[in-house]
Every structure is written in C-alpha cells, then in structure tokens.
Amino acid sequence: MGAALSLGVTRFAYGLLLPSMRADLGWSYTLAGAMNTVNALGYLLGALATPGLLRRFGPTRLLLGGALLASLFMGLSGFFSAAAPLMAQRLLAGVASAFVFITGGLLAARLAAQAPARAGFLLGLYYGGTGFGIVLSALLVPVVLEAAQAVSHPWAWAWWALSLACVVATGLLVWPARVLDDRAGVGAAFAPANRLRFDWRDFSFALAGYALFGVGYIGYMTFVIALLREQGAGVGEVTQFYALLGAAVVLSSRVWARLLDRFHGGQALSILSALLGLATLLPALTAAWPLVLVSGVLFGGVFLSIVASTTALVRHNLPQSGWAAGISAFTVAFAAGQIIGPVVVGWIADGPGGLGRGLGISALALWVGALLAWRQRPLAASAAGLT
C-alpha cells in the first residue's frame, strides 16, 4: 500500500489526467511535463529531509504522516485550475510521497534481512505494490472522467476520487507499519552509519545509471497515455493498456527475484534498464495495438524492479547501519533524473516529431544508463560477508 499510494497513485495517475487537463486548460506539452517535474522536485526535497525526520519521528509516524499529507494534496489539486497552485500541490505531494516510499523501502529491506532466502522476492513485492495503485488509477480515472463530462473541469472529480483512494490505502497501512516498527532491531536500519558508511564514490556508476533511469522512465509514464490518445486509442483501450501495465508491475516481484539475489554489482540495474528502453521506444515507432500492449506489459514488468535492484545493491554491499544513507542517495539520484525528464520530453514533444521523438529520447537515456550501470562492481565489503 505504501508503494501503491506514493508512486502508483500520487505520481503516475497524473498521466491519465494529463490529456483532459491539457485540453481543458490549454496547456503546452512543456507545461504539462513541468507538472511532473515539480512533483519530482518535491520528491527530491522529501528524500533529502527523510533521514533526519526518521531519526526524529521514527518510521511508522513518518510513513503514516506522509501518507495522510499525500492524500490531502491530491485532493487539493481538484480545487485549482491556474498553473501555479496546481504546481504547488504537485510539489507538496512529491515531498509527502518521498516520506512514504523511502520509509516503506527501508522497512521492506529490514523484513528481507529477516528472511534472506526470499529477500529478492520481498523487495520486489514492496516495489511491485506500485502496480496496485496503477491498476486502481486505470480503473478509476477514465470512469470518473466519463461520468463528469457534463460538468466543468471533469478532471477535478478524478483528483478527488484519487484522494479518497489514498485515504483508504493509508488506513490499510496502519497495522503492518506498526508491526514492522515493533520488531526487534528495526531501528538498526535507521541508525547513524558506522565506519563502513555509504560513500557516493563507491556507487558512482550505479548512481549515474539510476539517474538516467529517472530521466527515461518518467517521460514514458507522463506522456504515453497522451500519445495513445493522439494515435486514436479510446477510453476502453487506455484502461486496458494501463491496467495491464499495473498488473505487470505486481507480477514483476516474482519474475526478477533471482536476478536481484544473484548479482551484487550493477548488472541487474543494467539489464533491466536496457529492456525498459526497448519498451519505451515501441509506441514511438508503431501504433499497432498488439505491440503497444507488449510495450505496456514489458514496461510494467521491469521499471519498478529497477528501483528494487538499487535497494538490493545497497543491501548486498553495506551493513544495515548504512542502508538508510544508501537508499536515500539512490533516491536523490532517481529524483534528480525525474526532475529533468518530463519537461525535456515535453519541450521536445512541442517541436517537430511530437511525443514520438520525446519517447525516443527517453529510450536513449535508458540505454546510456544501462551502459553506465554495467560498470558498477560489488564492493570489497560485500566479499567480506556483509550481504
């Protein structure tokens, strides 16, 4: 539920709303992309603040507080039509979603440490939970937009429906978050690092590759629905595409678990980024519906496993006392890439070549990131038995 709320709904549902908001409010693609750019900026600010807030409030309070704030800011987005206040809401929702996503990831890493034989599956299960939010958004947003066509700003009703969904998800978070927080030793993952602390230089290739993943994937998730609508896809087809993408995210925890357990360097990040580049390019090359569906399923089956691969990389190479700093560092790199991606792809889409060219640039960023990640090697600490 944490991943479903913080990414599946708070960030990715916007792609379903973008065509309606752009048509109603007269936005360019650059402005439409800027909405997700400021959301990513908020996520970066939240990621930078999370370690200190964890030490002050603990994981459960920060997780649940962030979830409530994300629900609030999603709902407030339905009350504005001017660009500036909408951007402010997207910024604040990004801050809150970072609190939820990072804290949930740390709790998942702790749970994985208690069951090492299933560690890759447990990490993939947490990040794959984003798919539940994507499927929910795919089933909810088109129906609400269709039902609200007779009123002004029908997209506002979709924001309110998504906010209510976030409130429900927050309620479902309460019990498991408290159980995980009460487990013996859970605080170790949030303790200050010992002398084997996280060093950015040790993970430079993986961090660079992950930043380019942020650039590439967010362009697809922001604009692929707009591209499908331009190609003539109807409401039913959009729902089918996005629901299949979300279902693939959920199932990905099983598909890539062994890959995450096997490689202790950047190989998993590299392989998955290369596959994601292929998925991103397909709808830019063809409007053939079977291939478009292949793109969605492949994309959904890979992209959150890339996030899980960086958590696995940190877990394989650092002691628990370094996990919080390591996961936060990768989150910062991820967020930095996301800040760049939507506005750049939107700016390209406003020029010759349209959204197809923009997604082509996204695919190129993913492939360059894959090459960089392949150069990441396991640390000596991993060989010493710290996994």
N, C-alpha and C positions, 0 to 999 in steps of 0.2 A: 504493500500500500504506500510506503514511503516513496519508492521509485515511481509508482503509478501517478501519485499526486504531484511530485516535484518536477518530473520530466514529461510523463505521458500526457498529463492534462495542462499543468501550468505553462509549459513551454510549447509542446508540439501541437496542442489543439488549435493554436493560432493559425497554423497553416490551412485548416479547414475554414476558418473565418475570413481569411485574407481576401479571397475573391469577392465576397459580399461587401466587406468593408471598403475595399478599393473601389468597387463600382458605385457604392452609395456616397462615399466621401470624396471621390475624385482624386485618389492618391496616384502618384507615380510608383513604379516598382522600387525605386530608390527609397522613397519614404516608407513603403510597405516593409522593405527589408530593414530599414532603420528601427522599426518597432521591435524586431527580434535582436537587433544589435544592442539596443539599450537594455533588453532583457538579459542578454549575455553579460553586459557591463555590470548589471546588478548582481548577477551570479558571481562574477569575479570579486566584487566588493564583499559579498557574503562569504566567499571562500577565504578571503584574507582575514575576515573577522572571526571565522569559525573556531580556530584553535583556542584563542583567548576566551571566547564565550563558552567553549566546552569546559575549560578549567574552572570557570566561574559558576556555571549553571548545571553542568553535568549533561550527559547525552539525552536522557529522557525529556527533561524540561525543554532543551533546545529543539529536539525533534518535534515535540507536540506544539511548542510555541511557534516554530517556523511553519508548521502545517496550518495552524489557525490563521496566521498572517497571510499565507499564500491564498487561503480560501477567501479572506477579506478583500485582498487586492484584485483577485479575479472578478469578484462581484462588483467592485467599484468601477471596473473597466466598462461596464454596461451603462454608466451614467454620464459618459462624456462622448462628444463627437469631435472636439477640437484635438489636433495632433499633440499639443504639448501635455495636457493632462493624461491623455492615453499613454504617452511615452513615460510619464512619471509612474503610472500604475504598472506598466511593464517592467520598469526599473525595479520598483519595490517588490514586485512578485518574483523577480530574479534573485534578489537578496534573500527573501524568505525560502525560496526553493533550494538555494545552496545550503542553508542550515539543515534542511530535511535530508537532502541527498547525501551530503558528506557524512552526517551523523549516522544515517542508516547504513552507509557503506562501511563505516568503522565497526558498527555492531555486527554486521554480516561477516566482516573479517575475523572478529573475535569468535563468532559462532563457528566459522570454518576452522579456526585453530583448535577448537574442542572436538572436531570431527575431521581430522586430516585426510582420511580416506575419501571423504566426499567434499573436500574443500572447493575444488573447481566447480562442482555442481551447485554448492551453496552460494558461492559468489555469483555464478551465472543466474541462479534463481532470483537473487535480490535485484540485480540489474535488469533481468528479464521481466521483472514485475512492471517495468515501464510499459510493456505491451498491454497490460490490463487497462492502463489509462488511455492508450492509443485506441484500443478496441472500443472502450466506452465512449470516447470522443467521436469515433467513426459512426457509432450507432445513435448518438445523442444529437450532435450538432446539425447534421442535414435535416433530421426530423423537425427540430426546433425552428430552423431557418425556413423550412417549408410551411410550418404552421403559422409563423409570424409574418408571412409575406404581406398581409393586408395592413400591417402597422408600419409606422416609420421606424427606421433603424432596426430591422428584424434581427440583426446580429447582436444587439444588446441583450435580447432574450437568451441567446446562446451563451453569452458570458454569465448570466445569472444561473442558468442551468448547470454550467460547469462549476460555478462556485458552490452550488448545493452538493454536487458530486464530491467536491473536495472536502466539504464538511463531513459527509458520510465516511469518506476514506480516513479522515482524522479520527473519527470515533472508533474505527476498526484498528487504528494504530495503538490505542492506549494500552490494552492488555499486553500484547507482545513486547512493546517497548519497555514496559515496567519489568517484565520477566527477565529480559536480557540485561537490563540495568542492574538487577538484583543478583545476577550470577556472580559467583566468587571470581575476583580478579578482573572483572570487566573494566575497571578503572585503569588497568595497566596500559591498555591501548591508548589512553588519553594522557598518560603521564609524560612529563618532560623527558626528552630523549637522553640516553646515557652517552658515553663517549663514542659509541657506534651510531651516531646520529646521522640523519639523512643529509646528504651533500648533493646539491644540484648537479655538480660536475660529474658525479658518478653515473648519472642517468641522462646525460645531455642529449644523446641521440634519440632515446625513447621520448624525452620531453619534447624535442623538436618534431618528431613524427606525430606525437599526440596533438600538438598544437595545429599541425596541418590537417589532422583528422577533424579537429574542431572547425577549421575553415571549410572543409569539403562537405562534411555530412550536413551541417546546418543549412547550407544552400539548398540541398535537396529537400529537407524536411520543411523549410519555409515556403518553397515555391513549386514543389512537384504537383500539388493539387491545382494551383493556378495554371500550370502547364497543361494538365489533363483537361481542365475546363476549356482552355483555348483550343485544344485538339478535338473538342466536341463531346467529351465524356459527360454523361448525365448524373443526376443525384445518385441513382442506384449503383452506377459504375464506380463513382467516387467512394461510396460507402463500402462496396466490395473490395476495392483496392486498399483502402486504409485499414479496414478490419483484418484483411489477410496479412498486411504488414505488421499490425499489432499482434496477431496470433503467432506469427513467425518469431517475434521478439520473445514471447513467453516460452516457446519451444526451444529457443536457442540455448537455454541453460543446459539442456541435455546434449545438444549437438556438439558443443565446443568444450565440454568439461575436461576431457582428456587432454586436449590441446593446451589448456591453461595449466594443467598439472604437469605436463611433460616439459615444457620449455621454461627455463629460468631467466632467459635473456629477452630480447625484443622480437623474437621470431613470431610469436603469436600475434602481437600487435601488427607486424609487417604483413603476415599472410592475410589477416582479416581486413586490413586497410586496402590491400590490392583487390580483394573480392568486392569490397564496398565501392571502389572506383568503377568497377565494371557495372555494378547495379545502378550507380548514379548516371552513367553515360547512356544506358539503354533507352530511357524515354526521350532523351535528347536526339537520338538517332532515328527512332521509329514511333509511330502512333499505333502500331499493330497491337491489339489488346492483349493477346496471349503473352507477348514479350513485355508489355507494360506490367502485367501481373507477375511475371518472372522477376522483373526489377523490384517490385514491392516486396515480394516474398524473400528474395535474396538480401535486400537491404535490411528488412526487419530481422532476418535470421543472423545478421552479422553485427550491426552497428553497436548495440549495447554490450555485446561480448567484447568489443574493443575496449570499452570502459572497464569491464571486468578484468581484462588482460593486464591493465595497469595496476589494479589492486593486487592481482596475483603476483605481478613483478615485484611490487613493494614487499609483499608477504614472503616471497621466496628469498629476498636479498637483505632484509633488515630484521632485527629483533622487534618484538612488539612495541617497545618503547619508541621506535622510530616510525611506526605505521602512521600515526596522525600527521606528522610532518610530511611524510612521503605522499600520502593520499592527497593532502592539501596542495602540495606542489604540483602534482599532476592535474588536479582540479583547476589550478591557476592557469596552467598551460592550455588546458582544454577551453577554459573560459576566454582566454586571450584570442584563441583561434575563432571562437564563435562570435566575438565582437567584430572581427574583420569580415567574416564570411557573408552574412546576409546583405549588408549594404553594398559590398563589392559585387556580389551576384546581381542584386537589384539594379545597380548602376549599369552593369553590362547588359542586363535584360532590357533596359530602356533604350539601348542603341541597336545597331544592325545585328541581326541574328537572334534577338529576343531571348526568351528563357532557355531555349535550347543551347545557345552559346554559353549562357551563365552556368548551366549544369555541366557543360564540358569543362569549364574552368574548375569547377568543384571536383570533378573526377581527376583532373591533372594534379590538383593539390593532394588528393588522397594517395595517388601513386608516388609522388615525390616523398610524402610522409612514410610510405611503406619502405622505400629505399633507405631512408634515414634510420627507421626503427630496426631494420635488419642488422645494422652495425652495432646495436646495443648488445653488450656481452654481460653475462652474470658477474656479480661482484665476488671478490675473494671471500667475503663474509658468508656468501651462500655455500661455497665449497666447504666452509668450516662447520657446517651443520646448523645454520641459523634458520633454515626453512621451516 
